[in-house]
């Protein structure tokens, strides 16, 4: 089981996400333990203040270091050393590879901030990872943490009904996932590709690989820079590029 803790000023935001769908089932299967703590409880003052004005002036308020340090220390009473993740637009761009890495850990703690930012000592001396879900700014780290947690939990053994599903996801193989179809075989004149109905699994695998390659080349060509391609696949890409330039 992996233990995931969230430190947030708005813990109620997680009720629906943690109590529904795959995350709810993952907890029922005891694949993950999810908890959310309001770190105002560690403010150390009667007004539960966790923010203050920045030294040197400037717009907005900063989260103080003390409440976050105290909250993390209260959560890490076991011998395991958790990964402490700061949700922040300045952080490392979140990827499927990062999700797979985090899914191997025993304990994760997510710090979700609000206001203008954090006291820099939180970055320098408390967290192990800074993660961003994209080049944009949200009102707080909660939505980002939900995204990362969902991505991590679905990778845990036994969480998804089909054990092959995470392996075949977009980005897990380095390529975008191939097109998929289900019944009926024809809908309003739109037909499922005949190869998928053939029963020839070797041809199906070949078609899926080619479609995945084409979709990646046409939508996210930068992913191909880190993908090992066969000579045949390299020729296919050269052909597509030639046809595009005609």
N, C-alpha and C positions, 0 to 999 in steps of 0.2 A: 504494500500500500504506500502511496505517496501522500504526504501531508502538505496541503497548500493553505497558507494563511494570507489574508489580505488586511492591510491597514488602511482605513479609509475614514474620512469625516462623514460619509454618507453610506453607512452599511446597508441601509434599506434598499439601495439600488440593486443589490445582488440577490434579493429574495427570489425574484422571478427567474433569473438566469440559473441560479444554483438549484432551484426547486423544480426544474422542468427538463424534459427531453433527456438527452444523453448524459448531461451532468448529474441529473437526479438518479438515473439508472446506474451510473458509475459509482455513486455513493452507496446505493442499495447493494451493489455487488462487492462492496468494500475494496474497490480498486483505488479509491481516493477518499481522503478526508478533507472537507472544505470548511473553512471558518473565516469570519469577517469580524474585525475588531475596530471599534471607534477609538482612535488614538487620542481623542480629547481626554480620555480617562487617565492619560499619562502626562497631562500638562503640568502638574505640580502646583497649580494655583486654583483658587476657589472659583474663578470665572471661566475655567477650562479654556483659556486662551492658548492657541497653538501657533499663532503668527505674530509678526512684529514688523516694524518699518526697517528697511535696509539701511545699513551704515553707509554714509556718503550720499544719502538721498536717492531719489528715483521713484518711478511710478510703482504703485501696487505694494503688496505685503508679501513677506517671505515666511515659509514654514520654518519654525524654530527647530534646532537640532535636538534639544532635550527630549521632547515627547516621542520622537521617532526612535532615538537610541533606547529610551526606557521601554518602549513597546516591544522592540525587537529583542531586547534582553529578556523580557518577561516570557516571550514565546520560545526562546532557545534555551530551555532548561535541560534538554536531553544532550547526549554526547555527540549527536550528529551535528555537523556544521552545515547550516542551510545556505542555499543560494538566495541572496537578498537582492531583489529586482526592483529598480527604480523605473517607473513608467515616466518617460520624458521625451519630448520631441527632439532633444539633442542626442538621444541614445542611438545605439546600433539598430539598423533597420531589421525588423523581425522577419524571419524566413522560416520555411519548413524545416530546414536543417537545424535552426535554433530550437524549434519545437521538439524535434527528435532528440536533441542534446538535453534539453530540460526534462524530458520524459524519463530520463535515466536517473534522475536525482531522487533522494528520499524525502527531501523537504524543500519547499519553496516559500519565500515570503515576498509579497508584492507590496510596494509602497505607492499609494495613490495620493498625489498632491492636488491642491487647489491653489488659488491665488497666483502670484506672479512667479513663484518658483520656490527653491529650497535653499536653506543655508548650505553653502558650499562644503561644509564639513560633513554633511550627510553623504555627498558624493565621494569625498576623499577617504573617509574612514569607516563608513558603515556598509555601503552597498557593494555587491560583487559584480552586478550587471546593470547597465542602463539600456532600456529597450524603447524603441519608437515603432509605432505601427504605420507610420507614413509621414510625409513631409507636409504636415498640417498641424494646427494647434486645437486642442479640445479644451473644454472648461475644467477638466480634471482628468486624473489618470484612471478612473474607474472603468470607462468603456474600453480603454486599451487593455487593462488587466483582464477583463472578461474575455476579450478576443484571444489573448495569449493563453489563458487558462483553458478555454474551450479547445484550442488547437492542440494543447499538450495532453489533456485528459483523453481525447478521442484516440490517442496513440497507445494508451495503456493496454496491456494484454487483457482480452476478454470484454473490453468496453463496447466495441462495435460487434454487431452480429456476425459479420464476415471478416475473418482474420486477414484476408487479402486486401480489404478495402484501403487501409492506410498505405500499404505498399504501392498501390496503383494510383494514388492521388496525384494530381498535378503537383509538380515541383519535387515530389519524392524521388522520381526517377531522373530528374534534371530536365524533363520535358513537360509540356502541358498535356493534360489527359486527352485521349482520343474521344471522338463523338460516340454517344451511346444511344440505344433505341430499345423500346419495349413494345408489347402488343398494343394495338393490332399491327400487322405487317404492312397494311396500307391504310392511310387516313387522309380523306379528302384528296385523293390522288397522289399523296406524298408517300413514297415507298421506302421501306427499310432496305439498305444496300443488300443485294443478293448474297454477297459473300457471308454475311452474318447468319443467313438462313441455310447455308450449305452443309453445316455439320463438319466441315473440314477445319479442324482447329489450327493446323499449321498455317493455312491460308488466312484464317481469321487473325491470328497473332501477327502475321506479316502486314495485313491491312491496318490493324490497329497501330502498329509501330509507325507505318508510313503516315497515317493520319495524324498521329501525335507529333511526328516530326514536322509535317506541313503546318499544323496549327501553331507550333512553337515558332517556326520560321516566319510565318505571316504576322504573328501577334507579338511575340517576345523574342526576336532574333538574338538578343544579347545572351540568352540562356544557352545557346548553342556553342558559345565560346568555351564552356566547361563540360561539354558533352562529347563523349567518345563516339565517333561515327565510323561506319564501315565505308569502304570505297564506293559501294553501290549507293549508300545514302548521301555521300558527298556529291556524287554525280547527279542524284535527284535534286539536290539543293541548287547545284549549278544550272540545271535545266529550268527550275522554277525562276531563278534570277534572270536567266536569259529571256524567258517568256514574258517576264514582268517589264523588261527593258525594251521589248520590241514595240 
